[in-house]
Amino acid sequence: MTGSRSALPGTHVTGHAPCWGDPDFAVADSRWKTGKDLVAICEPVLYVCGGCPFRAACIKQVVPAKNEFDGVCGGRIWLNGVIVHALPDADPSELPPPVIRKSCGTAAGSRAHRRAVEQQCPRCEPFYQPGPNPLDAEDDAQQLELPNVA
């Protein structure tokens, strides 16, 4: 699902960002078929986010995880609301703050933060393990072979 970069009423901070209105950042579904196609479109423009002061505001406005965003947002490439690639200087503090849950302080709490694409709370940081990259699943799917039918 491709998200929108149109400003919400009263929210115009990212309208000043250098990516505003560029179709290579919020990529139309009709322009790509696989996650690798999406990355191929987005990677050449990702550098624009380097040093951009609006990265956290961009994530807050677009809400890529909730909106299952496909494209570039906040120095990261998103596929169905999951980060598949990020700039080396992408800072986790640019992501939304953690929601404190009953499960915090456990591996399940850390996974809940990861699924919500938010920062890890201090109690969950020791349990953090990066989640699977959806692009890896595409590689597995493409390597499947059909049996020969004689």
N, C-alpha and C positions, 0 to 999 in steps of 0.2 A: 504494500500500500504506500503510495507516495503522499507524504505530508505536505502541508502548506506553509509557505513562508510569508503569507499575508499577515499584516499586523492586526493584532486584536485591538479593540477600542481602548485607547489610553496606553497602549504598549507600542512605542515606536523606537525603542532603543536600537534594535538591530537593523532598522531601516537605514542607519548610517554605516552599516558594515559594508566592506568592499564586495561581498558576495551577493548583496541584496538584488533580487530579480534575475540572477543568472540561472538559466535552466540546467546547467551542469551541476548545480548543488542540490536541487530538489528534482531528481530525474524522473521524468514521466515513465510509467510502466511500459509504454509502447516502445521505448528506446532500448530495452534490455530484456534478455530471457533468463539468464542465470546470474547468480551473485558475482561470478567472475566478470561478466559483462558490465555489471554495475560498477565494480571496482575499477575496471578499465576506463570507464567514463569519468569517475570521480577522482581517481588518484592524481591525474595531471593538474587538477585545480585545488587539491587539498593544501598545497603550499600557501594559498591565500590566507588560510587560518593561522599560519605561523605568526605568532606575536599579536594576533588580533585581540584587542581589548574587549570584544563582545562575545567571546566564546561561551562563557558561563551564561550570559544573558540569552544567547542564541538557543542553548539547550533548554533554558527555562521557558522560552517562548514557544519553541517548536514541540517540546515534550516528545522527543523521538521514540522513547520506549513505549509510552502509552499509546501513541498514534501509529505505531508500527511503521515508522518513517524509513524511507529508502533514500539515501543520498548523503551529502556532507552536512554536518551540523557540529559546531563547537570543536573543530579540529579532529573530528572522527568521521569515518565512513560507517553508516548504519544500514543494515539489511533487516527488514521486518522488525525494526526497533532494537536490534542487537548490534553492538559495536563489533565490526569485523576488521577494522584497521584504524590506527590512530597515529597522529604525529608523535615523534619521539618526546616532544615536550608537553604532550597532553597530560594535564594534571588532574588526578582524581577529585581534587577539591572543586573543579569546575562542574562536576556532576551534582545533582540535587542532594541535599543533606539526608542523612539516614533517618528512616522512620524507626523508632524504637519499638521493638516487638517483644512478646513474651519469650520468643526463641533466641533473643540476642544472647551472645556469650556461648553459642553452640555452632556447630557446623551448619545446622539447619538455618540458623539466623543469618549466617554469612551468605548462604545460598539465596535466602530471601532478599537480601540487599542486592546481590548480583542480578537476580531475576528482575528486580525493580530498576536496575541500572542507576543505582544511587551509591553514595559513598558508604564505605564500611564504617560502622560505629566502632569505637575503641574496644569494646568487649568482643566484637566479632573479627577484628583484624587478624588475630592469631589463627583463625580457622579459614581465612580466605584462600581459595584456590580458583584461578581463572576458569571460567566456564568454557565449554566447547565452542569453537568458531564454526558458524554455520557453513562457511566455505569449505571446511574440511569434509563435511557430510556430502557436499557436491562431488568432491573428488572420489569418495567411496561409491557414490551412485553411478558415476561415469565409468567405473572400472568393472561393474557387473557384466558378466558375459552370459549370453543366452546359450542354452545347450543346443547342440547341432541336432536337427531333426532329419532323420534319414528316410 
